[in-house]
Amino acid sequence: MPGRVDGNLPPKGPQRTQQENTRRVQENRNQETASAADAGDRVELSSAAQESRELESRLQNEVRNLPDVREERVAEVRERIASGDFDNENVRRVIADRILTQLGLE
């Protein structure tokens, strides 16, 4: 014969275990929620990514500081024009082709 039950109350063992499990599950959920809230959203960049970002910023600043016109190149081309280097049929063809290409006609 299985164990004896005294009185009209159900045995406390299984009931207590179910309540304990429910309480533990709820505590775990609360801890997970608290951990997620504490962590928040954040981004951490590696040192290589930070260095890359700094380099990109420096290069952008240097490009901004470059002159729009390279005076030394302009002077060189003026000298070549004055000396007649560009005064020939081949140069005229190249210039004409590039103008047509830029206009979308070739």
C-alpha positions in Angstrom: 0.0 0.0 0.0 1.4 3.4 -0.9 2.1 6.1 1.6 -0.6 7.2 4.0 -2.2 10.6 3.7 -3.4 12.3 6.8 -6.3 14.7 6.7 -8.0 16.4 3.7 -4.9 18.4 2.6 -2.9 17.4 -0.5 0.7 16.4 0.0 3.0 19.4 0.2 6.0 18.0 -1.7 4.9 18.4 -5.4 3.0 21.6 -4.7 6.0 23.2 -3.1 8.2 22.1 -5.9 5.9 23.6 -8.6 5.8 26.9 -6.7 9.6 26.9 -6.3 10.1 26.2 -10.0 7.7 29.1 -10.9 9.5 31.4 -8.5 12.9 30.4 -10.0 11.7 30.9 -13.6 10.4 34.4 -12.7 13.6 35.3 -10.9 15.6 34.3 -14.0 13.4 36.3 -16.3 13.8 39.4 -14.0 17.6 38.9 -14.0 17.7 38.6 -17.8 15.6 41.7 -18.2 17.7 43.7 -15.7 20.9 42.5 -17.5 19.6 43.5 -20.9 18.5 46.9 -19.6 21.9 47.5 -17.9 23.8 46.6 -21.0 21.9 48.9 -23.3 22.8 49.5 -26.9 26.5 50.3 -27.5 29.1 49.9 -30.2 32.7 49.3 -29.6 35.2 49.8 -32.4 38.4 47.8 -32.6 41.7 49.7 -32.5 42.2 49.1 -36.2 38.8 50.6 -37.0 39.5 53.6 -34.8 42.9 54.1 -36.6 41.2 53.8 -39.9 38.6 56.4 -39.0 41.3 58.8 -37.8 43.3 58.3 -41.0 40.2 58.9 -43.1 39.5 62.1 -41.2 43.1 63.4 -41.6 43.0 62.6 -45.4 39.7 64.4 -45.8 41.2 67.5 -44.1 44.2 67.4 -46.3 42.1 67.1 -49.5 40.0 70.1 -48.3 43.2 72.1 -48.0 44.5 71.4 -51.5 44.2 74.2 -54.0 41.6 73.9 -56.6 44.1 74.7 -59.3 47.6 73.3 -59.5 49.5 76.4 -60.5 52.7 74.5 -61.4 50.8 72.3 -63.9 49.1 75.3 -65.4 52.5 77.1 -65.8 53.9 74.0 -67.5 51.1 73.7 -70.0 51.3 77.4 -70.8 55.0 77.0 -71.6 54.3 74.0 -73.9 51.6 76.0 -75.7 53.9 78.9 -76.1 56.7 76.7 -77.4 54.4 75.1 -80.0 54.4 71.5 -78.5 50.6 71.3 -78.9 50.4 72.9 -82.4 50.1 69.7 -84.5 47.4 67.6 -86.0 47.6 64.7 -83.5 47.0 67.0 -80.6 44.1 68.7 -82.3 42.5 65.2 -83.0 42.9 64.2 -79.4 41.4 67.4 -78.2 38.4 67.1 -80.6 37.8 63.5 -79.6 37.8 64.4 -75.9 35.4 67.3 -76.5 33.0 65.0 -78.5 33.3 62.3 -75.8 32.5 64.8 -73.0 29.4 66.0 -75.0 28.3 62.4 -75.5 28.5 62.7 -79.3 31.1 60.0 -79.9 
